[in-house]
Amino acid sequence: MPWQLPASVGSRASGRKQVELRDISSRGLFFFTEAKMEENAKLEIVLMMPPELQQSEQWVCCQATVVRVEEDKPNQKIGVAAVIDRCQALPQI
């Protein structure tokens, strides 16, 4: 399902970056970043999960693994596809 959702992505190699998710499902997601990513890298992704994917709009923290990295040469960005390993709702404050 195509989306344009803001998210925070963190990894050991690139630190924490703000990205915009382009596609998200219950199994995985795709985003563009300026940071170099490697296949099999472990990511922590914090985002507001839309109500279309769960019962209500809620902040979640997902652990994911990069499965594909592709260059977007015209925009000088890196496209990253990741599979969601687990996802946990964050407490409301």
N, C-alpha and C positions, 0 to 999 in steps of 0.2 A: 504494500500500500504506500503510495508516495506521500511524504510528509516534508515539512520544513520546520523542524523543531530545534530549538537551541539545546545544547547539552555541554557538559563538562567531561572531557575524556582525559584520563590519567594513565601513564605507563612509566615503568622504571627508566626507559630510554629517553622519553621526550618530556617528562614532567606532566603538568596539567595544562590542558589547552581548551579554549572554548571552540566548539564546532557547531555546525548545523547539520542535523541528521536529514538525509534525503529520503531514505526508505527505512521503515521499521515494521517488524512483525513480532509475534511471540517467540520466534526462534532466532532472529538475527536483525542486523541493521547495517546501513551503509552511510558513510559520511565522507566529506572532503576535508583535508587538513593540509597545512603547510609543513607539518612535522613528518619526518621520515619514519615509516613504520615497517616492521618486518613481519612476515607470515609467522604464525604460531605465537606472536607476542600476546601477553596477557594484559587486558585493559580493565579499568574501572570506569564506568560511565554513569553519570548522574544526570537524570532528566525528569521532566514532568511527563509521566505516561498519560497519553490521551485517553479519554473515557471510552473510545471505540475499541481499545485493546484490553480494557479491564472494566470493572464495575463503576469506577469513578476516577476523575482526574486526581493523580497523586504523584508526589515525588518518589522516585525509586533509585536504587543504586544497583547496577547490574555488573556482574563479572562476565567478561567476554574474551574470546580468543579470535585473533585476526586469522582469517582464512584466505583472503585475497587482497593484494595491493596492486593498484594500477595508476599509471601516470596520466594526468589530465594536462597534457603539454600546452594547449592554448591558454589555460587558466593558471598554469604553473602550480598546480596543487596535486595532492596525492589522494586517490580514491581508496577507501578502506572498507572492506566487507568483513564483518565479524559475526560469529555465532554466539548467542547468549548462553552462557553456562549456567548461570543462576541470577535471580533478580529478587531484591528484598525491598519492601516498602519502607520508606523513611518516616520517622515520627512527625506528626504535624506539630508546628510550633505557633 
